[in-house]
Amino acid sequence: MSERELRRMEVLSRVKAGELKLGDAAELMRVGYRQVKRLWKRYRARGAEGLQHGSAGRRSNRAKPRKFREKVGRLVREKYGGKEGERFGPTLAAEHLQQDDGWEVDAETLRRWMLAEGLWSQGRKRKQHRRRRERKEHFGEMVQLDGSFHEWLEKRGPQLCWMNRVDDATSRTLSQLQEQETTWAAADV
């Protein structure tokens, strides 16, 4: 059973015990009153099994035939597979399957099939983008400034700029409201 079905079973068992009314159960399950009445009827008739989705454990109606999946897998392995770095990804393989071979398979479906057969690895191996800059050693060596105009006084005064100055070495913050966003205004902070 899914988590949602288990939560529904718990709520309906509280209804059965008399702790909740159907209207309260509908709110807890975030469904309408009519839907909770249908669920309650199925729960009384078949218990927890009645809350389980009717298609649980069945093959999807939209699933491709097994032979089709095997043929596509063989084609991908022969034409578009290979070592890591040389092989096609699922999106490109799906495009080539459609253009070159006339087989239409959604890229996401092909990705799942390729993962299952070991033709595609899910994770990427990226290099580290950049390393963090070392902080400056001394106070005042590097100061970061930023200003933000806003109605700080809630229309009881002029529109001001909140000037914020952060020292890189110590992370010490100095802030002040100024009329302008300039380096001279920040020097006054």
N, C-alpha and C positions, 0 to 999 in steps of 0.2 A: 504494500500500500504506500501511496505517496504521503508526504507530510501533511498536505492539505486534507486528504481523506482521513488521516489519523486525528487531526484537529477536529474535523467534523464529527467523527465517532465519539470523541471525548465530550463535545458539546451536547450531542444527542443523548449520550448516556446520562448527562446531568438533567436533561429534559425528562428522561425515563424515570430518574430518581425523584423527580418533582422539585428539583432545585431551581430550574429555569422554565420559563414559558416559551412557546414557539416564537413569539415576537422578539424576545431577548436573544434567543438562539440565532435568529435571522441577523440581528445586528452584530453578534459576535462572529458569525461566519461571513459577514458582509455579502449576504444574498437577500433577495426579496422574500416576503412572507410566503408567497405561493411556492417558491422554490424550496423553502425550508419545509413546507408541508409535504411536498413530493419526496424530499429526502427522508423525512420522518416516517412516511408510509413505507418506503423501501427498507429503512432501518428496522422497523417493527416486523416486517415480513421476513427478511433474510439476515438481519443482524449486520455485522461489519462488512460482510461480503456484498451486501446491497449498496453500500456506499462506494465500492470500488468501480472504477471506470469500466464500461462494458467492453472496451477494446483492449483491456490490459492483457498482455501475454499473446496477443494475436499479431500476425504480420500486417503491416500497413497496407491499405488499399492502393497506395501510390508507390509501393515498393517495386523496383525493377526485377524482372525475372533473374533467377540465379545464373542461367547460361549467359545472359547479357552481361551480368557483372563479371563473370569469369573471362569472357571475350575482351571486355574493356580492360580488365586487369592484365591480361596477356599482352594486349597492344601497348599499354602504358609501360609495362616491364621491358618489352622489346625495343620500342621506338623512342620512348621519352624517359626511360629510366637511366640508371648509370650510377657513378660514384657521386658522393655528396659534393655539391658545387657544380656538377655537370648536368645533373638530372633536372627535368622540368618540375616546376611547382604545379599544384593542382589547377590553378587558374589558367596558366599557359597550356597545360596538357589538355584541359577541357576545350580551349579554343582550337588547338590543333586537331583534336579528335573530331570536332565538328567540321572544320574546314577541309582537312586532308582526308579523313576517313568516313565522314558522314554519320558519325555517332554523336547523338546529342545527350550530354550528361551535364547536369548542373555542377559547377565548380565545387560547391560545398559538399555535395554527395560524393564527388570524386575524391575530395580531400579525406573524407571519412573512410572510403574504401582503401585509399593509398596508405593511410595510417594503419588500418587493420592488417594490411599485407606487408607492412614494413617498407613500402616504397617511398615514404615521405617521413621526415622527422619533424615533429611539431615545433620544437624550440629553435630559435636562431642563435647563432654564436656570434655575438657582436663584440667588437672591440670597445674598450672603455672610451667614451666620448671625449672626456677631458678630465684632467685631475684638478682638484681644488687648489686654489691659490693660497699660499701661505699668508697668514695675517702679518701685518706690519709689526715691528718690534716696539716702537715707541709711540706714546700718546701724541696725537697731532700730526703724525707723519702722513696719514691719509684720512681725509674726512669725506664722507658721502653726504650729499645734500639732496633734499627733495622738498617740493612745495605742493600744497593742495588747496586750491581755491574752493570755498564753500560758504554757505550762509551759516557760519559758525555761531553767530549771535542771534539766529532765528529772526531775521528782519528787524531787530531792535538796534541795529547799527550797520556800518558799512560791510560789504563783502570783503572778507579778509583771507589771507593766505597763511595756512599753517606751515611754517618752515621747520623742518626736522633735520638735525645734523647728527650723524652717527660717526663716532671715532672707530676706525678699523681695528686698532690694537686692543682697545678695552671694551668695545661695544657700548661705550657710554653715550647716551642719547641726550641731546639738548634740543628743546622745542620752544617755539614762540610764535604768536600771531603777528603777522606783518601786513602792510598794505600792498607790498609788491613781492614777486618771486624773483629776487636778484641775489647775486653773491654778496652785495653790500648788506642786504637785509639779513642774510644768513650770518654775516660777520657780527651782527649785533646780538645774535642769539647767545 
